[in-house]
Amino acid sequence: MRERIGRMRNILEERGIDGFLVTHLPNVRYLTGFSGTNGLCLIGRETSYFLTDFRYHEQSHQEVKGLRITVAKNSLFEQLEKRKLFRGMRRVGIEGNYLPYADYRKLKKTFPRLRFIPLADVIEGISAVKDEEEIGLIKKAAQISDKVFDEVVKSIKPGVRELEVSAEISYLHKTYGAERDAFETIVASGPRGALPHGIACAKKIRRGEFVTLDFGCVYRGYCCDITRSVSIGEPTRKLREVYRIVSEAQTRAIEAVKSGMIAKDLDAVARRYIARNGFGKFFGHSLGHGIGLQIHESPRISSQSSYRLRDGNVITIEPGIYLPGIGGVRIEDDVLVMNGKSVALNKAPKELIVL
């Protein structure tokens, strides 16, 4: 945490800012270690503060390192004023991506002499590069979800509802040591497979359908994200071909990953292959995204992203083809950029599984 705060202080100096107010909870956790639901931190050039309420008195003293802890009896903003924590500051950065406008107005009214400067992607620029401990936690999460996939496919059969499969995934995650699901599980069968975010519903799975499973878990705060598509009975020739194309596109993209590569060029590796095989208009989303304390974070792997990949990035590679009225296929792995190349963190099988 001290190293992260030190990097923040370097940014303050570079930008001529006296302090930075952090209110977005994942960023608060990244800088302090605090895992509760109410807290903020103020990073100053010399002293940094963490504020929370009475519920987290003990927890904050156990988790927060390297900051002075203040437990508020009223609102955290009021505590900033009461303790005069902005003393000596004139220019204070705030999280332009996250701070609600109502809170911004409250800050301006409470501290009229301060100039609050909205800044975007300051902490995100640091947290996009994971350290050794973070990588280890993401790997562990991926191992848990891999194990869940190996188990849950045994319960997928005609007549089972998508919601039952989703519930089984959640149960197995916690059974194998995860804190919770990283996001609402996607189980999309048959024509619903054409919905990239087809959250599980009461539909019964039928023979002859593809089923897309997109899920992940949280382990000690860090997320993973995996997608596999399986066939219930022998698939049609068209869906088998779609699976082959998606699988090859994903393999090519993973093999292309390297330090220094621009994200939009990586996106193009999979997108062009799918387009050359006649399905370009059926792959409409980005190739992937960063993961960490949040399921979607920097960098975005899209056709619009100029981010240059670096060692320590952990990203998803998840091409898909979605055919309205028929179904869809998506295959996704978490990929670490390390020593200039890619390391796939998921080990769950990717050859087409026919159940």
Secondary structure as UniProt FT lines:
FT   HELIX           2..15
FT   STRAND          19..22
FT   HELIX           25..32
FT   STRAND          39..44
FT   STRAND          48..53
FT   HELIX           54..56
FT   HELIX           57..63
FT   STRAND          68..72
FT   HELIX           76..82
FT   TURN            83..88
FT   STRAND          91..95
FT   TURN            96..98
FT   HELIX           101..110
FT   TURN            112..113
FT   STRAND          115..119
FT   HELIX           122..127
FT   HELIX           132..152
FT   HELIX           153..155
FT   TURN            158..159
FT   HELIX           162..175
FT   TURN            176..177
FT   STRAND          180..181
FT   STRAND          186..189
FT   HELIX           190..194
FT   TURN            196..197
FT   TURN            207..208
FT   STRAND          210..215
FT   STRAND          217..219
FT   TURN            220..221
FT   STRAND          222..223
FT   STRAND          226..231
FT   HELIX           237..256
FT   TURN            259..260
FT   HELIX           263..276
FT   TURN            277..278
FT   HELIX           280..282
FT   STRAND          288..290
FT   STRAND          297..301
FT   TURN            303..304
FT   TURN            311..312
FT   STRAND          314..317
FT   STRAND          320..323
FT   TURN            324..326
FT   STRAND          327..330
FT   STRAND          332..338
FT   TURN            339..340
FT   STRAND          341..344
//
